[in-house]
Amino acid sequence: MLPHPPLTEHYPSTDAKPAFVNHLFDAGARYYDGVVDWGFLRSGSFYRRWVQQRHGLKPGMHVLDVACGTGLVAVEAAKILGAAENITCLDPSEGMLAVAREKLPAKFVVGRAEALPFSDGTFDFLTMGYALRHVTDLETTFREYHRVLRPGGKALILEVTKPSGRLANFFFRVYFGRVYPALTQLFTRSRDARDMMRYYWETMDACVPPETVLAALRAAGFGEVERTKMIGLFSEYSALKPR
Ligand SMILES: C[S@@+](CC[C@H](N)C(=O)[O-])C[C@H]1O[C@@H](n2cnc3c(N)ncnc32)[C@H](O)[C@@H]1O
């Protein structure tokens, strides 16, 4: 199951998507933190810490942060754990990983969510922040999450989801589709940064509905699959690997 249909104005087919996405994030890496900081009204650090606390992250756990990017989720996990030594950060973009490596002494691995280079049952807690739209297949990805978690381990997937109400949807489209990419280019003077945020919007707009994500998690073998909505915009997908 694709997270969204191929966006053929950028790449011809899903086979070509990873190379396109990788180039996008490599080129935009140096701008990412600044752009998402003001774009989400400086709420990012607080929210990324709070959501992991609410979903049960505790000191002593072994954590895998898939699609770690510049490390925004992992940095907040390290604050909760009290150290970064039990955190593994994975991302296919060397550019994003280079920024993350400067921030915390976690383990860093180049790789993709669809083929995790870890043994079965390695982690207690797996996070993925704002990257589900970039994988090539939801079920393959979730089967990998299920495999690398120990029995009783939890997957927590964060996403931005288009609101369903007409007015909220209108403001969402105007902000993420037009205002955010335009302001990104104005502030950074970088087309790479603008293109990264434009693609951010295009994938949110094309993304499958939450019910499809929940069904794919169940199909991968997870139990207690839930979606928690936050201010009608943020989706927190959580799922437990049965004991
Ligand atoms: C929008 S950034 C999210 C970064 C960070 N998790 C956060 O909370 O801000 C998306 C990240 O997903 C990564 N990514 C793209 N395709 C991926 C894949 N197939 N598997 C894992 N990560 C992927 C990108 O390289 C990029 O760093």
The ligand as an SDF file (V2000), in Angstrom:
LIG
                    3D

 27 29  0  0  0  0  0  0  0  0999 V2000
   10.3180   15.8320    7.2180 C   0  0  0  0  0  0  0  0  0  0  0  0
   11.8200   14.9890    7.6700 S   0  0  0  0  0  0  0  0  0  0  0  0
   11.4530   14.4960    9.3400 C   0  0  0  0  0  0  0  0  0  0  0  0
   12.6350   14.6290   10.2750 C   0  0  0  0  0  0  0  0  0  0  0  0
   12.3590   14.4140   11.7560 C   0  0  0  0  0  0  0  0  0  0  0  0
   11.8930   13.0630   12.0260 N   0  0  0  0  0  0  0  0  0  0  0  0
   11.3970   15.4130   12.3580 C   0  0  0  0  0  0  0  0  0  0  0  0
   10.6190   15.0370   13.2390 O   0  0  0  0  0  0  0  0  0  0  0  0
   11.4410   16.5870   11.9930 O   0  0  0  0  0  0  0  0  0  0  0  0
   11.6170   13.4880    6.7690 C   0  0  0  0  0  0  0  0  0  0  0  0
   12.8400   12.5710    6.8460 C   0  0  0  0  0  0  0  0  0  0  0  0
   12.4790   11.2890    6.3120 O   0  0  0  0  0  0  0  0  0  0  0  0
   13.6280   10.7680    5.6840 C   0  0  0  0  0  0  0  0  0  0  0  0
   13.2080    9.6770    4.7870 N   0  0  0  0  0  0  0  0  0  0  0  0
   12.8120    9.7690    3.5130 C   0  0  0  0  0  0  0  0  0  0  0  0
   12.5250    8.5470    3.0260 N   0  0  0  0  0  0  0  0  0  0  0  0
   12.7480    7.6570    4.0300 C   0  0  0  0  0  0  0  0  0  0  0  0
   12.6490    6.2490    4.1400 C   0  0  0  0  0  0  0  0  0  0  0  0
   12.2250    5.5130    3.1270 N   0  0  0  0  0  0  0  0  0  0  0  0
   12.9740    5.6730    5.3240 N   0  0  0  0  0  0  0  0  0  0  0  0
   13.3790    6.4250    6.3560 C   0  0  0  0  0  0  0  0  0  0  0  0
   13.5020    7.7610    6.3070 N   0  0  0  0  0  0  0  0  0  0  0  0
   13.1820    8.3800    5.1570 C   0  0  0  0  0  0  0  0  0  0  0  0
   14.2290   11.9650    5.0050 C   0  0  0  0  0  0  0  0  0  0  0  0
   15.5740   11.7590    4.6160 O   0  0  0  0  0  0  0  0  0  0  0  0
   14.0460   13.0420    6.0520 C   0  0  0  0  0  0  0  0  0  0  0  0
   15.1690   13.1440    6.8850 O   0  0  0  0  0  0  0  0  0  0  0  0
  1  2  1  0
  2  3  1  0
  2 10  1  0
  3  4  1  0
  4  5  1  0
  5  6  1  0
  5  7  1  0
  7  8  2  0
  7  9  1  0
 10 11  1  0
 11 12  1  0
 11 26  1  0
 12 13  1  0
 13 14  1  0
 13 24  1  0
 14 15  1  0
 14 23  1  0
 15 16  2  0
 16 17  1  0
 17 18  1  0
 17 23  2  0
 18 19  1  0
 18 20  2  0
 20 21  1  0
 21 22  2  0
 22 23  1  0
 24 25  1  0
 24 26  1  0
 26 27  1  0
M  CHG  2   2   1   9  -1
M  END
$$$$
